[in-house]
Amino acid sequence: MTNGQKPSRCEISQVGKSRNGKPRWWCTKHGAPATGRYGVRLDECEAAYLDYENFDQLTLDPDVYPGGIGIWGAVEPVFNTTGKIDKPGVHVHARSESSVAKEIDKTFDAVSMTARTDLFQEGPITITQETAVAYYVSRFLGHEIKHLFCVKCGTLHMDAGYFATHPHKKHLCHACGNFFHDSEKSISNPIMYFRALSPAFQTERKLVKSEKVFEAAQSDYPGGIQIWASNPALIWTAERAEEQGIHIHAFVDHDDPVVDDTFGKVVIDGLELDYLQVAQLMAQQTLPHLQSKVVSLSCPKCHRPHFDKGAAGVNPKKQHTCEFCDASFENPGKRKLVVSNPIIELFNTLGQQGKVD
């Protein structure tokens, strides 16, 4: 007989104390905090809504696909007038032979391979969207990435969100909730361990800028347009080079896109898109600490658009320095801490023009 309460989906235990001396609770099943106000143990953790048991997961054997494997993190487009919401996750291309059509061309919730998962035992090494996005952001910012094991529980560690943008010595394990230290400032991502599982995964292939040009009006595609920066593959084993550029899906109606390709030059309604700005925005929109803090600013002295590039684009601030005239200026109005990316204004303009059309 039960007491009528719904059984908890979590496995919660105390993992030390917070700075205020109150207990700190952690769910080892979902890898998330379960601490309420004043150190109260919550019945369910912050990630209990995620049903991992129903994941659409691909178990990958690279030996089955000698024709090439490509794995990407699937993220939201930076510009989207289609009304379509694509499934986030991990997108996989796989061929048994390089000359045949893709046998796998699908987005999964997770992709895994069987290997040693910690210091002591074997199990699945899993790439989720969160893992893939964190890897993309760290690599886009030019940080060195490594893999770390938690010294307390032996689990592979992932640095996500803000911690994927800033190397650090002190790491919080998402499996057991304990802190551990590395000997140097670092960013850890399980993909680095995943890549070590197969010699084919370790080959570094150069990206080749696309030479294709997309020049069109939004009215040419009444079904809408979706835009991404090319997302360098987490894993790429095909012999051909991987293209770099701006990826476009364009629709005449609500069926499959009539344009699905990567372009080196993109001009829409007479406005040319800058690849670096698009790529920076794609990284920025995945970071929780930048929500509502990415804007388009112009230098008040020379009136040129201001672009916080690279690391400057993930660290909101009040004071900015123009790269053209070296003028120093503050954010206008009541805004305190923001980063500037000119592509925001361009996309706002395209959005307005699309409504007019």
N, C-alpha and C positions, 0 to 999 in steps of 0.2 A: 504494500500500500504506500502511496506517495502522499505528500502534503499538499498536492495540487499545484505546486510551482513548476514552471517550465524548466527542464534541465538546461544547465549552462552549456554553451558551445565553446567555452573557454577553459584553459588550464592556467589558473592564476596562482602565483606565489609571490612572497615578499622578496625583494632584491635590494635590501639595504634601506637606507633612509635618504630623504631629500635634504637640502641644505638647511631647511628649517627644523630638522630633527624628526619630522613626521615620516611614517612608513612609506615606502615606494613599492607599488605593486605592478607586476608584469605578467602578461599572458604569453606563455611559451608556444602556444598553438598558432597564434596569429602574429606574434612578434610585435606587440603593441602595448602601450601603457594601459593600466587598469586602476589608476589612482584617482580618487575623487578629491573633493575639497577637504582640507584638514587631514589628509592622509587616509581617507576612508577607502576601503577595498570595494571596488565596483563589482557588480554581479557579472558584467560582461565588459570586455576591453573595447577600445576605440575602433578596432578593426573587426569586431564580431559580425558585422553585417556582410562581410565577404565570405562567400561559400566556396572555399577552396576545393571541396570534394566534387563539385560540379564543373570544375575547369575543363575546357576543351583543350586537352594537352596532347602534343605530338611527341612521341618517343622516337628520336632520330638515330638512325644507324648510318653514318657517313659512307660506309663501304657499299651500301645499296645504291648510292647515287654518285658514281664516279664522273658523271657528266657535268657535275657542278652543283654546289649548294650556295644559296644566298639567304642571309637572315638579317632582318631589319626590325627596329622598333617602329610600330605603327602608331603615329601620333595624329592629332587633329590638324587639318590644314590651317595655314595662317590667314587664308582668305577663302571664303566659301559662300557662293550665292545660289547653291543648288537646293538647299533645304535638306540635303542628305546628311545623315550622321553615320560616318563609317565606324566600324567596330575597332576599338583600340586593342592593342595586343602585340604579338610578335608575328611578322609576316615572313613566310618561307617560300622560296623558289627551290625546286630540286629536280634534277634530270638524271636519268640512268645513263644517257648518252648526250653529249654536247649538241648533236645534230637533231635531236628529237624535241618535241614540244615538252613543256614543263609538266611533270607528273604531279607535282605539288605546287599550287599557286593559291595560297590561302593564309588568312590571319588566324592564329591560334591564341588562346589565353596564355599558353606557356609552351616552351620547347625544352625537352630534357634528354640527357644522355646518361647512361649508367657509368659511374666511376667512383673513385674514393671521394666521399663527401666531407669527411673531416679527418682528424688525425688518426682515427682508429678503425673506421668501418667504411663499407661501400654503400652506395645508394644513388638516387638520381641527382644530377647537377641540373638545375632548372633555370632557364631564362624566362623571366616574366617581362611584361611591358615596363614595369618600374625599373627592373634591372637594365633593360635596353635603353630607356630614356636617360637614366643616370650616366650610363656609359657614353651616350651621345654627347651629353652636356659637358662632361669632363674632357672628352677628346676634342670637342669643338673649341674649348678654352685653352687647349694646348697643354693640359696637365698630364704628367706621367701617372699611369694607373697600374696598380699591382693587385694581388689578391692576398688577403690576410685571413687567418683563422683566429677566432676568439680564443684567448688563452684560458678562459674559464670553462667553456663548454665545447670548444673545438670546432664550432660551426663556421663555415665560410661567411665572411662579413661583406655587407654592401653599404656604401655611403650614398645616400640619396638626398634630393632637394638641395638645400644650402650647402650641405656637407660634400656634395659632388662637385662643388665649385671652389672649395677652399681646402687645400691640403692641411692636415691636422694630425697631432700625435695621439690625442685621446679619442677613443672610438666607443660608441654605444652599441653593444651587440643586440640585434633585433630578435635573436633566438632566446636568450636567457635574461636580457635586460641589464646585464652587468657592463661596467666600463672596463676597458683594457687599453694598454698603451703600446704604440709602435715606437721603434727606436728613432724614427725620423718622421717628419711631416709627410703624410701620404693620403692618397685616395684609394679606397679598396672597392673592387667590383668583381663578383664571381665570374663574369665573362672572361676575365684574364685566365682563370683556372679552366674554364670551359674550352678556351682556345688551345690550351696545352694538351687536351685529350686526344687530338689528332694532328699528325704532322701537316696535313692539308690545311688545317685551321690557322697555322702559325705563319703562313706565307703572307708577307706584307706586299700588297699590290698597289701600284700608283693609281690615283684617280686621274682620268683624262677629261678635260673640260669639253663639254658637248659643243659641237660646231653648228648645231641646228638652231633655227630662228623661229620663234612664234610671234607673229605680229597680227593682231586681230582687234575687232571691236566686240564689246560684250554682246551687242545686238546680234552678232553672228551665231551666238550660242544661247538661245532662249532657255535652255535647260540649266544654265548656270556654269560657273567655272570654279574649280578648286585649285589651290596653289600650295605647294610645299617647297622647301629647299631640298635638294637631293640629300638623302640621309645615308651617309657612308655605311656600308654593310658591316654588321658586327662580325659576320663570318662570310667569306667570299672565296670559293674554290674553283670557279669557272676560269678557263684559260683566257677568255676575252677580258678586256679592261672594263672597269666600272666607270660609268660616266658621272661627271659632276656638273651641276647646274640647277635650274629651277624646274621642278616637276609640275606638269599641268594635266589636269583632267578637265575636259570641256565637253558639254552635253548639248545636243540639239533638242532632246526630249528627256524623259526620265528613265530611259533605258541605259545601256552601257555607254561609256564615254566614246565620242568619235575621235577625241585626242587623248592619248595616254602616253606621254613621252617626257624626256628630260631635255631642256633647251639651254643653250649657252647665252641666248639673248631673248628676252621677253618684253614685248611692247603691247600694252592693252589700252585701247582708247587714246593712243598717242603718248602714254606715260610709260617710260622704261623702268623696269624693276632692277634694283641692285641686288646681286646674289648674296653678298655678305650681309646686307641688311635683312634680307629674307631669312637667311640661315640663323642670324642672331635672334630674330624674333621667334623662330621655331624653338630655339633653346630657351628663350626667356619665358614663353608661354607655358612651359612645363614646370617652372619653379614657383612653388607656393609663396615664397617670400617676395615675389615680384608682382603679385596680383594687384591690378589697378595702379601700378607704379611705372609702367612703360608708356611714355608719352613722346610727342614730337615737339622739340624746342628749337628755336632759332636764336642765333646770336643777336642781341639787341644793337650791337655796334655795326657789324658788317651784313647782318640779316641773312646769313647763310644757314641752312639746316645744320643742327648739331647732332653728331652721332657718337654715343658712348660705345666704343668698340671693345670687343674681347672681354677681359676681366672687368673693365669699367662698366660694362653693360649688365653686370649682375650685382653691382654694389650701389644701391640707391644713395643719392647724396643731394645736398642742398646747393652746393657751389659747383659750377662747371667752368671749364676753360675752352675757348674756341680754338679749334685746330688750325683755323685759317688766319685769324688776326691776333691770337693770344689774349683776347679780352676775357676777363673773368666776370661771370654773371651768376645771379641766383635764380632759383625757380620763381616764376611769376605767381602772383596771387597767393593763395593759402597753402599751396603745395609745399611740403617740407622735404621729403626724400623721394627722388624719382631718378629714372634713367631715361635717356633720350634715344629714340630710333626714328629716323625720318620716314621709314616705310609705314609707320602708323598713319601719318597724314596722307600719304599716297593711297593707302587702302581705304581711308575714309572718303577720299575724293572718288575713287572707283566705285565705292558703295553707293554714293549719292548719284553718280552718273548712271549706274545700273538701274536705280529706281526711276530715273527720268526716262530711260529708254523703255 
